[in-house]
């Protein structure tokens, strides 16, 4: 799998949105979209219901996402969300992941991303990749992402 490039501005916006949820004690999620498999072109924040230990995209939110993807000719390359405590891929994260294609990424930031900045983002994020066997495999500390 080749490295996926993501711009510093996308990472900064991701952190801001996750931290906004954290300020009210809620998880939050964003999606990273791309036209190809090796570059993030856009950050997308679906309308979501949130609480301290969960985020949820309802049917209408998913329909809006799918319409956006069709219109812009993009696909979801990664989902990024926060946890109140440590960063890991929970059973709920496994079951309710939005991205479901082999090679998709799921990143989890600890402590509602409150300590995150662009320069430590990759160190803080627990990173998982979906295998061809449909299992989320830990790829933390790997070289799947490059911030540019």
DSSP file (Angstrom, degrees, kcal/mol; ACC not computed):
  #  RESIDUE AA STRUCTURE BP1 BP2  ACC     N-H-->O    O-->H-N    N-H-->O    O-->H-N    TCO  KAPPA ALPHA  PHI   PSI    X-CA   Y-CA   Z-CA
    1    1 A X              0   0    0      0, 0.0     2,-0.1     0, 0.0     3,-0.1   0.000 360.0 360.0 360.0 131.9    0.0    0.0    0.0
    2    2 A X        -     0   0    0      1,-0.1     2,-0.1    35,-0.0     0, 0.0  -0.409 360.0 -88.8 -81.7 161.4    1.4    3.4   -1.0
    3    3 A X        -     0   0    0     -2,-0.1     2,-0.5   142,-0.1   142,-0.2  -0.394  34.7-135.1 -67.2 142.8    1.4    6.4    1.4
    4    4 A X  E     -a  145   0A   0    140,-3.1   142,-2.4    -2,-0.1     2,-0.4  -0.894  17.7-141.8-100.0 127.3   -1.6    8.6    1.5
    5    5 A X  E     -ab 146  39A   0     33,-2.4    35,-3.2    -2,-0.5     2,-0.4  -0.740  19.7-177.7 -92.9 135.5   -0.7   12.3    1.4
    6    6 A X  E     -a  147   0A   0    140,-2.7   142,-2.3    -2,-0.4    35,-0.1  -0.999  25.3-119.7-133.7 132.9   -2.8   14.7    3.5
    7    7 A X     >  -     0   0    0     33,-0.4     4,-2.0    -2,-0.4     3,-0.4  -0.341  19.2-121.4 -72.3 150.5   -2.3   18.4    3.6
    8    8 A X  H  > S+     0   0    0      1,-0.2     4,-2.8     2,-0.2     5,-0.2   0.851 113.4  57.2 -57.4 -36.2   -1.4   20.3    6.8
    9    9 A X  H  > S+     0   0    0      2,-0.2     4,-2.3     1,-0.2    -1,-0.2   0.872 105.6  49.7 -67.4 -35.5   -4.6   22.4    6.4
   10   10 A X  H  > S+     0   0    0     -3,-0.4     4,-2.3     2,-0.2    -1,-0.2   0.919 112.9  47.1 -66.4 -43.2   -6.8   19.2    6.3
   11   11 A X  H  X S+     0   0    0     -4,-2.0     4,-2.5     2,-0.2    -2,-0.2   0.925 112.2  50.0 -64.3 -43.8   -5.1   17.9    9.5
   12   12 A X  H  X S+     0   0    0     -4,-2.8     4,-2.3     1,-0.2    -2,-0.2   0.916 112.3  46.9 -61.7 -43.3   -5.4   21.3   11.2
   13   13 A X  H  X S+     0   0    0     -4,-2.3     4,-2.2     2,-0.2    -1,-0.2   0.880 110.4  53.7 -65.7 -37.6   -9.1   21.5   10.4
   14   14 A X  H  X S+     0   0    0     -4,-2.3     4,-2.4     2,-0.2     5,-0.2   0.945 109.5  47.5 -59.7 -49.2   -9.6   17.9   11.5
   15   15 A X  H  X S+     0   0    0     -4,-2.5     4,-2.8     1,-0.2     5,-0.2   0.920 110.2  52.5 -59.8 -45.7   -8.0   18.7   14.9
   16   16 A X  H  X S+     0   0    0     -4,-2.3     4,-1.9     1,-0.2    -1,-0.2   0.909 111.7  45.9 -57.7 -43.8  -10.1   21.9   15.3
   17   17 A X  H  X S+     0   0    0     -4,-2.2     4,-1.5     2,-0.2    -1,-0.2   0.888 114.0  47.2 -70.7 -39.1  -13.4   19.9   14.7
   18   18 A X  H  X S+     0   0    0     -4,-2.4     4,-2.1     1,-0.2    -2,-0.2   0.911 112.4  50.4 -68.0 -40.5  -12.4   17.1   17.0
   19   19 A X  H  X S+     0   0    0     -4,-2.8     4,-2.0    -5,-0.2    -2,-0.2   0.853 103.9  59.2 -65.7 -34.1  -11.4   19.5   19.7
   20   20 A X  H  X S+     0   0    0     -4,-1.9     4,-0.5    -5,-0.2    -1,-0.2   0.916 108.2  45.4 -60.9 -42.4  -14.7   21.4   19.4
   21   21 A X  H ><>S+     0   0    0     -4,-1.5     5,-2.6     1,-0.2     3,-1.3   0.914 110.6  54.8 -64.0 -42.3  -16.5   18.2   20.2
   22   22 A X  H ><5S+     0   0    0     -4,-2.1     3,-1.8    90,-0.4    -2,-0.2   0.813  95.0  66.5 -62.0 -32.0  -14.1   17.5   23.1
   23   23 A X  H 3<5S+     0   0    0     -4,-2.0    -1,-0.3     1,-0.3    -2,-0.2   0.762 108.2  39.8 -64.2 -22.8  -14.8   20.9   24.6
   24   24 A X  T <<5S-     0   0    0     -3,-1.3    -1,-0.3    -4,-0.5    -2,-0.2   0.257 124.4-105.0-105.2  10.6  -18.3   19.7   25.3
   25   25 A X  T < 5S+     0   0    0     -3,-1.8     2,-0.4     1,-0.2    -3,-0.2   0.772  79.0 126.6  77.2  27.0  -17.1   16.3   26.3
   26   26 A X      < -     0   0    0     -5,-2.6    26,-0.3    -8,-0.1    -1,-0.2  -0.903  60.2-120.6-120.4 146.5  -18.2   14.5   23.1
   27   27 A X        -     0   0    0     24,-2.6     2,-0.3    -2,-0.4    56,-0.1  -0.389  33.6-170.4 -66.1 158.4  -16.6   12.3   20.5
   28   28 A X        -     0   0    0     54,-0.1    54,-1.5    22,-0.1     2,-0.4  -0.980   6.7-154.5-150.6 153.9  -16.7   13.7   17.0
   29   29 A X  E     -C   81   0B   0     -2,-0.3     2,-0.3    52,-0.2    52,-0.2  -0.971   8.8-177.1-134.0 148.0  -15.8   12.3   13.6
   30   30 A X  E     -C   80   0B   0     50,-2.7    50,-2.9    -2,-0.4     2,-0.4  -0.922  19.1-133.7-133.2 162.7  -14.7   13.6   10.2
   31   31 A X  E     -CD  79  44B   0     13,-3.2    13,-2.9    -2,-0.3     2,-0.5  -0.932   6.7-143.5-119.4 142.5  -14.1   11.9    6.9
   32   32 A X  E     -CD  78  43B   0     46,-3.1    45,-2.7    -2,-0.4    46,-1.7  -0.929  23.4-163.7-105.7 125.8  -11.1   12.3    4.6
   33   33 A X  E     +CD  76  42B   0      9,-3.1     8,-2.8    -2,-0.5     9,-1.8  -0.791  11.1 175.5-112.7 150.0  -12.1   12.1    0.9
   34   34 A X  E     -C   75   0B   0     41,-2.4    41,-2.0    -2,-0.3     6,-0.1  -0.993  34.9-140.2-149.9 155.8  -10.0   11.6   -2.2
   35   35 A X  S    S+     0   0    0     -2,-0.3     2,-0.2     4,-0.3    -1,-0.1   0.716  95.5  25.3 -86.3 -23.5  -10.4   11.2   -5.9
   36   36 A X  S    S-     0   0    0      3,-0.5    39,-0.2    39,-0.1     3,-0.1  -0.488  92.2-100.5-121.1-164.9   -7.7    8.6   -6.0
   37   37 A X  S    S+     0   0    0     -2,-0.2     3,-0.1     1,-0.1   -35,-0.0   0.455 109.4  50.6-100.2  -1.7   -6.2    6.2   -3.5
   38   38 A X  S    S+     0   0    0      1,-0.2   -33,-2.4   -34,-0.1     2,-0.3   0.349 101.0  51.6-124.3   8.2   -3.1    8.2   -2.6
   39   39 A X  B     -b    5   0A   0    -35,-0.2     2,-0.6    -3,-0.1    -3,-0.5  -0.974  65.5-134.7-150.2 133.4   -4.1   11.8   -1.7
   40   40 A X        +     0   0    0    -35,-3.2   -33,-0.4    -2,-0.3    -6,-0.3  -0.760  25.0 175.5 -83.0 121.9   -6.7   13.4    0.6
   41   41 A X        +     0   0    0     -8,-2.8     2,-0.3    -2,-0.6    -7,-0.2   0.685  59.4  13.1 -97.9 -23.0   -8.5   16.1   -1.3
   42   42 A X  E     -D   33   0B   0     -9,-1.8    -9,-3.1     2,-0.0     2,-0.4  -0.999  57.5-133.0-158.6 145.9  -11.1   17.2    1.2
   43   43 A X  E     -D   32   0B   0     -2,-0.3     2,-0.4   -11,-0.2   -11,-0.2  -0.872  27.0-169.7 -97.7 136.9  -12.3   17.0    4.7
   44   44 A X  E     -D   31   0B   0    -13,-2.9   -13,-3.2    -2,-0.4     2,-0.7  -0.995  10.5-163.5-131.5 127.6  -16.0   16.3    5.2
   45   45 A X        -     0   0    0     -2,-0.4   -15,-0.1   -15,-0.2     3,-0.1  -0.883  15.7-151.4-112.1 101.9  -17.9   16.5    8.5
   46   46 A X        -     0   0    0     -2,-0.7   -17,-0.2     1,-0.1     2,-0.2  -0.323  31.4 -96.5 -65.7 151.2  -21.2   14.7    8.3
   47   47 A X        +     0   0    0     14,-0.1    11,-0.3    11,-0.1     2,-0.3  -0.512  61.5 175.5 -61.6 136.3  -24.0   15.8   10.4
   48   48 A X        -     0   0    0     -2,-0.2     2,-0.5     9,-0.2     9,-0.2  -0.984  38.3-126.6-149.3 153.7  -23.8   13.6   13.5
   49   49 A X  E     -H   56   0C   0      7,-2.8     7,-2.2    -2,-0.3     2,-0.3  -0.883  40.0-174.6 -98.2 135.3  -25.2   12.9   16.9
   50   50 A X  E     +H   55   0C   0     -2,-0.5     2,-0.3     5,-0.2     5,-0.2  -0.893  19.2 164.4-132.6 159.1  -22.6   12.7   19.5
   51   51 A X  E >   -H   54   0C   0      3,-2.3   -24,-2.6    -2,-0.3     3,-1.1  -0.884  58.4 -72.2-154.8-174.1  -22.0   11.9   23.2
   52   52 A X  T 3  S+     0   0    0    -26,-0.3    32,-0.3    -2,-0.3     3,-0.1   0.813 128.6  20.0 -58.8 -33.2  -19.1   11.2   25.4
   53   53 A X  T 3  S+     0   0    0     30,-0.1     2,-0.3     1,-0.1    -1,-0.3   0.098 121.6  43.2-127.6  24.2  -18.4    7.8   24.0
   54   54 A X  E <   -H   51   0C   0     -3,-1.1    -3,-2.3   -27,-0.1   -27,-0.3  -0.980  46.2-162.6-165.8 149.8  -20.1    7.7   20.6
   55   55 A X  E     -H   50   0C   0     -2,-0.3     2,-0.4    -5,-0.2    -5,-0.2  -0.963  17.6-168.1-129.5 152.8  -20.8    9.4   17.3
   56   56 A X  E     -H   49   0C   0     -7,-2.2    -7,-2.8    -2,-0.3     2,-0.6  -0.987  15.0-153.8-147.3 130.6  -23.6    8.4   15.0
   57   57 A X        -     0   0    0     -2,-0.4    -9,-0.2    -9,-0.2    -2,-0.0  -0.918  24.3-145.0-101.6 121.1  -24.5    9.3   11.4
   58   58 A X     >  -     0   0    0     -2,-0.6     4,-2.2   -11,-0.3     5,-0.2  -0.206  30.3 -93.8 -79.8 177.0  -28.2    9.0   10.7
   59   59 A X  H  > S+     0   0    0      1,-0.2     4,-2.4     2,-0.2     5,-0.2   0.898 124.8  49.9 -58.9 -44.9  -29.7    7.8    7.4
   60   60 A X  H  > S+     0   0    0      1,-0.2     4,-2.3     2,-0.2    -1,-0.2   0.898 109.5  51.8 -63.9 -39.7  -30.2   11.4    6.1
   61   61 A X  H  > S+     0   0    0      1,-0.2     4,-2.2     2,-0.2    -1,-0.2   0.906 110.5  48.6 -61.6 -41.8  -26.6   12.3    6.9
   62   62 A X  H  X S+     0   0    0     -4,-2.2     4,-2.7     2,-0.2    -2,-0.2   0.886 109.6  52.1 -66.7 -38.7  -25.4    9.2    5.0
   63   63 A X  H  X S+     0   0    0     -4,-2.4     4,-2.3     2,-0.2    -2,-0.2   0.902 109.5  49.8 -63.1 -40.6  -27.6   10.1    2.0
   64   64 A X  H  X S+     0   0    0     -4,-2.3     4,-2.2     2,-0.2    -2,-0.2   0.904 110.8  50.0 -64.3 -41.3  -26.1   13.6    2.0
   65   65 A X  H  X S+     0   0    0     -4,-2.2     4,-2.7     2,-0.2    -2,-0.2   0.950 110.6  48.8 -60.8 -49.4  -22.6   12.1    2.1
   66   66 A X  H  X S+     0   0    0     -4,-2.7     4,-2.3     1,-0.2    -2,-0.2   0.886 111.0  50.3 -60.9 -39.5  -23.3    9.7   -0.8
   67   67 A X  H  X S+     0   0    0     -4,-2.3     4,-2.7     2,-0.2    -1,-0.2   0.910 111.1  49.5 -63.7 -41.6  -24.7   12.6   -2.9
   68   68 A X  H  X S+     0   0    0     -4,-2.2     4,-2.5     2,-0.2    -2,-0.2   0.918 110.4  50.3 -62.8 -44.3  -21.6   14.6   -2.1
   69   69 A X  H  X>S+     0   0    0     -4,-2.7     5,-2.0     2,-0.2     4,-1.1   0.919 113.2  45.8 -61.5 -44.2  -19.3   11.8   -3.1
   70   70 A X  H  <5S+     0   0    0     -4,-2.3     3,-0.3     3,-0.2    -2,-0.2   0.942 113.7  48.6 -63.0 -48.0  -21.2   11.2   -6.4
   71   71 A X  H  <5S+     0   0    0     -4,-2.7    -2,-0.2     1,-0.2    -1,-0.2   0.899 121.3  34.3 -61.1 -42.8  -21.2   14.9   -7.2
   72   72 A X  H  <5S-     0   0    0     -4,-2.5    -1,-0.2    -5,-0.2    -2,-0.2   0.508 105.0-124.7 -91.7  -5.8  -17.5   15.5   -6.5
   73   73 A X  T  <5 +     0   0    0     -4,-1.1     2,-0.2    -3,-0.3    -3,-0.2   0.945  65.1 134.8  58.3  50.6  -16.4   12.0   -7.8
   74   74 A X      < -     0   0    0     -5,-2.0     2,-0.3    -6,-0.2   -39,-0.2  -0.719  41.7-152.8-119.8 170.0  -14.7   11.3   -4.5
   75   75 A X  E     -C   34   0B   0    -41,-2.0   -41,-2.4    -2,-0.2     2,-0.6  -0.966  31.5 -98.3-140.0 159.8  -14.5    8.3   -2.1
   76   76 A X  E     +C   33   0B   0     -2,-0.3   -43,-0.2   -43,-0.2     3,-0.1  -0.676  38.7 171.1 -80.3 119.2  -13.9    8.0    1.6
   77   77 A X  E     +     0   0B   0    -45,-2.7    28,-2.3    -2,-0.6     2,-0.3   0.726  64.6   5.4 -97.0 -28.0  -10.3    7.1    2.2
   78   78 A X  E     -Ce  32 105B   0    -46,-1.7   -46,-3.1    26,-0.2     2,-0.4  -0.998  53.4-146.9-155.4 150.0  -10.3    7.6    6.0
   79   79 A X  E     -Ce  31 106B   0     26,-2.0    28,-2.8    -2,-0.3     2,-0.4  -0.959  18.8-166.6-114.5 142.1  -12.4    8.2    9.0
   80   80 A X  E     +Ce  30 107B   0    -50,-2.9   -50,-2.7    -2,-0.4     2,-0.3  -0.995  16.6 156.9-130.5 127.9  -10.9   10.2   11.9
   81   81 A X  E     -Ce  29 108B   0     26,-2.4    28,-2.6    -2,-0.4     2,-0.3  -0.937  30.4-119.1-146.6 170.8  -12.5   10.4   15.3
   82   82 A X  E     - e   0 109B   0    -54,-1.5     2,-0.3    -2,-0.3    28,-0.2  -0.745  12.5-154.7-112.0 157.5  -11.8   11.1   18.9
   83   83 A X        -     0   0    0     26,-2.4    29,-3.4    -2,-0.3    30,-0.3  -0.912  24.7-126.2-122.5 154.6  -12.1    9.1   22.1
   84   84 A X  S    S+     0   0    0    -32,-0.3     3,-0.1    -2,-0.3   -31,-0.1   0.822  95.9  11.2 -70.1 -29.8  -12.5   10.4   25.7
   85   85 A X  S    S-     0   0    0      1,-0.4    26,-2.5    26,-0.1    -2,-0.3   0.171 119.3  -2.9-116.0-126.9   -9.5    8.4   26.9
   86   86 A X  S    S-     0   0    0     24,-0.2     2,-0.6     1,-0.1    -1,-0.4  -0.228  72.0-107.8 -71.8 161.8   -6.9    6.4   25.1
   87   87 A X        +     0   0    0     37,-0.1     2,-0.3    21,-0.1    23,-0.1  -0.811  60.2 125.5 -94.6 120.4   -6.8    5.9   21.4
   88   88 A X        -     0   0    0     -2,-0.6     2,-0.9    21,-0.1    38,-0.1  -0.958  64.3 -96.7-160.3 167.8   -7.8    2.4   20.1
   89   89 A X        -     0   0    0     -2,-0.3    -2,-0.0    38,-0.1    47,-0.0  -0.840  46.0-157.3 -97.0 105.4  -10.2    0.8   17.7
   90   90 A X     >  -     0   0    0     -2,-0.9     4,-2.3     1,-0.1     5,-0.2  -0.200  31.1-104.0 -76.8 169.3  -13.2   -0.3   19.9
   91   91 A X  H  > S+     0   0    0      1,-0.2     4,-2.6     2,-0.2     5,-0.2   0.897 125.7  51.9 -59.2 -40.2  -15.7   -3.0   19.0
   92   92 A X  H  > S+     0   0    0      2,-0.2     4,-2.9     1,-0.2    -1,-0.2   0.899 107.6  52.1 -63.7 -39.8  -18.2   -0.2   18.2
   93   93 A X  H  > S+     0   0    0      2,-0.2     4,-0.6     1,-0.2    -2,-0.2   0.911 111.3  47.8 -61.4 -41.7  -15.5    1.4   15.9
   94   94 A X  H >< S+     0   0    0     -4,-2.3     3,-0.5     1,-0.2    -2,-0.2   0.940 117.5  41.1 -61.7 -47.9  -15.1   -1.9   14.1
   95   95 A X  H 3< S+     0   0    0     -4,-2.6    -2,-0.2     1,-0.2    -1,-0.2   0.868 122.0  37.1 -72.2 -38.9  -18.8   -2.5   13.7
   96   96 A X  H 3< S+     0   0    0     -4,-2.9    -1,-0.2    -5,-0.2    -2,-0.2   0.217  78.1 141.9-104.6  14.9  -19.9    1.0   12.7
   97   97 A X    <<  -     0   0    0     -4,-0.6    -3,-0.0    -3,-0.5     9,-0.0  -0.286  43.3-149.7 -57.6 138.4  -17.0    2.1   10.6
   98   98 A X  S    S+     0   0    0      2,-0.0     2,-0.3     0, 0.0    -1,-0.1   0.894  80.8  69.0 -75.9 -42.7  -18.1    4.2    7.6
   99   99 A X        +     0   0    0      6,-0.1   -20,-0.1     1,-0.1   -22,-0.1  -0.631  53.8 166.4 -82.7 135.0  -15.2    3.1    5.4
  100  100 A X        +     0   0    0     -2,-0.3     2,-0.4     2,-0.1    -1,-0.1   0.114  36.3 104.1-138.2  22.1  -15.4   -0.6    4.3
  101  101 A X  S >  S-     0   0    0      1,-0.1     3,-2.4   -24,-0.0    29,-0.3  -0.853  80.3 -93.1-109.0 147.2  -13.0   -1.1    1.5
  102  102 A X  T 3  S+     0   0    0     -2,-0.4    29,-0.2     1,-0.3    30,-0.1  -0.283 114.1  27.2 -55.2 133.6   -9.6   -2.8    1.8
  103  103 A X  T 3  S+     0   0    0     27,-3.1    -1,-0.3     1,-0.3    28,-0.1   0.286  86.8 139.3  93.7  -8.7   -6.9   -0.3    2.5
  104  104 A X    <   -     0   0    0     -3,-2.4    26,-2.3    26,-0.2     2,-0.3  -0.339  44.8-134.7 -65.6 150.5   -9.3    2.2    4.1
  105  105 A X  E     -eF  78 129B   0    -28,-2.3   -26,-2.0    24,-0.2     2,-0.4  -0.828  17.8-169.0-111.2 147.9   -7.9    4.0    7.2
  106  106 A X  E     -eF  79 128B   0     22,-2.4    22,-2.2    -2,-0.3     2,-0.4  -0.978  11.1-169.6-132.7 120.7   -9.4    4.7   10.6
  107  107 A X  E     -eF  80 127B   0    -28,-2.8   -26,-2.4    -2,-0.4     2,-0.4  -0.911   3.1-165.2-114.4 138.9   -7.6    7.1   12.9
  108  108 A X  E     -eF  81 126B   0     18,-2.3    18,-2.8    -2,-0.4     2,-0.4  -0.988   4.7-156.9-126.9 126.5   -8.5    7.6   16.6
  109  109 A X  E     -e   82   0B   0    -28,-2.6   -26,-2.4    -2,-0.4     3,-0.4  -0.855  19.8-126.9-102.2 136.3   -7.2   10.5   18.6
  110  110 A X  S >  S+     0   0    0     -2,-0.4     3,-2.2    14,-0.3     5,-0.4  -0.333  81.2  16.8 -78.1 161.9   -7.0   10.2   22.4
  111  111 A X  G >  S-     0   0    0    -26,-2.5     3,-2.2     1,-0.3   -27,-0.2   0.838 130.5 -61.2  48.3  46.5   -8.5   12.6   25.0
  112  112 A X  G 3  S-     0   0    0    -29,-3.4   -90,-0.4    -3,-0.4    -1,-0.3   0.756  86.9 -77.0  54.7  27.5  -10.9   14.3   22.5
  113  113 A X  G X  S+     0   0    0     -3,-2.2     3,-1.3   -30,-0.3    -1,-0.3   0.646  92.8 140.7  62.7  17.0   -7.8   15.4   20.5
  114  114 A X  T <  S+     0   0    0     -3,-2.2    -2,-0.1    -4,-0.3    -1,-0.1   0.762  72.3  42.8 -64.8 -24.6   -7.2   18.2   23.1
  115  115 A X  T 3  S+     0   0    0     -5,-0.4    -1,-0.3    -4,-0.1     2,-0.2   0.456  92.6 115.3 -96.8  -2.0   -3.4   17.6   22.9
  116  116 A X    <   +     0   0    0     -3,-1.3     2,-0.3    -6,-0.2     3,-0.0  -0.440  31.2 163.6 -78.9 140.8   -3.2   17.3   19.2
  117  117 A X    >>  -     0   0    0     -2,-0.2     3,-1.1     1,-0.0     4,-1.1  -0.903  53.5 -98.5-137.8 166.8   -1.4   19.7   16.8
  118  118 A X  G >4 S+     0   0    0     -2,-0.3     3,-0.7     1,-0.3     4,-0.4   0.898 120.8  55.1 -55.3 -41.9   -0.4   19.1   13.3
  119  119 A X  G 34 S+     0   0    0      1,-0.2    -1,-0.3     2,-0.1     4,-0.1   0.699 117.8  32.3 -71.5 -19.0    3.2   18.3   14.2
  120  120 A X  G <> S+     0   0    0     -3,-1.1     4,-2.4     2,-0.1     3,-0.3   0.370  88.6 104.1-113.5   4.9    2.2   15.5   16.7
  121  121 A X  H <X S+     0   0    0     -4,-1.1     4,-2.5    -3,-0.7    -2,-0.1   0.909  82.3  45.7 -53.4 -51.6   -0.9   14.2   15.0
  122  122 A X  H  4 S+     0   0    0     -4,-0.4    19,-0.4     1,-0.2    -1,-0.2   0.823 113.3  50.8 -67.0 -30.3    0.6   11.1   13.5
  123  123 A X  H  4 S+     0   0    0     -3,-0.3    -1,-0.2     1,-0.2    -2,-0.2   0.881 115.6  41.4 -71.6 -38.1    2.3   10.2   16.8
  124  124 A X  H  < S+     0   0    0     -4,-2.4   -14,-0.3     2,-0.1     2,-0.2   0.842  97.0  90.4 -78.0 -34.1   -0.9   10.6   18.8
  125  125 A X     <  -     0   0    0     -4,-2.5     2,-0.6    -5,-0.3    16,-0.3  -0.438  69.2-141.0 -73.3 129.3   -3.3    8.9   16.4
  126  126 A X  E     -F  108   0B   0    -18,-2.8   -18,-2.3    -2,-0.2     2,-0.4  -0.811  29.4-155.8 -80.8 124.3   -3.9    5.2   16.7
  127  127 A X  E     -F  107   0B   0     -2,-0.6    12,-3.5   -20,-0.2    13,-0.6  -0.897  15.9-179.1-114.7 131.8   -4.1    4.2   13.0
  128  128 A X  E     -FG 106 138B   0    -22,-2.2   -22,-2.4    -2,-0.4     2,-0.4  -0.956  10.8-156.9-129.2 146.8   -5.8    1.2   11.6
  129  129 A X  E     -FG 105 137B   0      8,-2.4     8,-2.9    -2,-0.3     2,-0.5  -0.968  23.5-120.5-123.7 140.2   -6.1   -0.2    8.1
  130  130 A X  E     - G   0 136B   0    -26,-2.3   -27,-3.1    -2,-0.4     6,-0.2  -0.695  32.4-143.8 -82.8 122.7   -8.9   -2.5    6.8
  131  131 A X    >   -     0   0    0      4,-2.9     3,-1.8    -2,-0.5   -27,-0.1  -0.235  27.1-104.4 -79.6 169.7   -7.4   -5.7    5.6
  132  132 A X  T 3  S+     0   0    0      1,-0.3    -1,-0.1     2,-0.1   -30,-0.1   0.647 124.0  61.5 -68.1 -14.1   -8.7   -7.8    2.6
  133  133 A X  T 3  S-     0   0    0      2,-0.2    -1,-0.3     0, 0.0     3,-0.1   0.226 121.3-110.4 -92.7  12.0  -10.1  -10.1    5.2
  134  134 A X  S <  S+     0   0    0     -3,-1.8     2,-0.4     1,-0.2    -2,-0.1   0.847  76.3 131.4  62.3  37.7  -12.3   -7.2    6.5
  135  135 A X        -     0   0    0     -6,-0.1    -4,-2.9     2,-0.0     2,-0.7  -0.958  61.3-122.8-119.8 140.1  -10.4   -6.8    9.8
  136  136 A X  E     -G  130   0B   0     -2,-0.4     2,-0.4    -6,-0.2    -6,-0.2  -0.728  33.3-164.1 -81.3 116.6   -9.1   -3.6   11.2
  137  137 A X  E     -G  129   0B   0     -8,-2.9    -8,-2.4    -2,-0.7     2,-0.3  -0.855  23.9-110.7-107.8 137.5   -5.4   -4.1   11.7
  138  138 A X  E     +G  128   0B   0     -2,-0.4   -10,-0.3   -10,-0.2   -12,-0.0  -0.483  40.6 164.7 -67.6 122.2   -3.2   -1.8   13.8
  139  139 A X    >   +     0   0    0    -12,-3.5     3,-2.1    -2,-0.3     5,-0.3   0.062  21.3 148.4-123.5  20.6   -0.9    0.2   11.7
  140  140 A X  T 3  S+     0   0    0    -13,-0.6   -14,-0.1     1,-0.3     3,-0.1  -0.301  70.3  17.9 -59.5 137.2    0.1    2.8   14.3
  141  141 A X  T 3  S+     0   0    0    -19,-0.4    -1,-0.3   -16,-0.3   -18,-0.1   0.424 102.2 120.0  81.1  -2.7    3.6    4.1   13.9
  142  142 A X  S <  S-     0   0    0     -3,-2.1    -1,-0.2   -15,-0.1     3,-0.2   0.035  75.7-108.3 -79.2-166.3    3.7    2.9   10.3
  143  143 A X  S    S+     0   0    0      1,-0.1    -3,-0.1    -3,-0.1    -1,-0.1  -0.214  75.2 119.3-121.8  42.1    4.2    5.0    7.3
  144  144 A X  S    S+     0   0    0     -5,-0.3  -140,-3.1  -141,-0.1     2,-0.4   0.765  73.4  46.4 -78.2 -25.6    0.7    4.9    5.8
  145  145 A X  E     -a    4   0A   0   -142,-0.2     2,-0.4    -3,-0.2  -140,-0.2  -0.904  59.8-168.6-121.0 146.7    0.2    8.7    6.0
  146  146 A X  E     -a    5   0A   0   -142,-2.4  -140,-2.7    -2,-0.4     2,-0.6  -0.985  14.7-146.7-132.2 123.2    2.4   11.6    5.0
  147  147 A X  E      a    6   0A   0     -2,-0.4  -140,-0.2  -142,-0.2  -142,-0.1  -0.786 360.0 360.0 -88.5 124.7    1.5   15.1    6.1
  148  148 A X              0   0    0   -142,-2.3  -141,-0.2    -2,-0.6    -1,-0.1   0.376 360.0 360.0-132.7 360.0    2.6   17.6    3.4
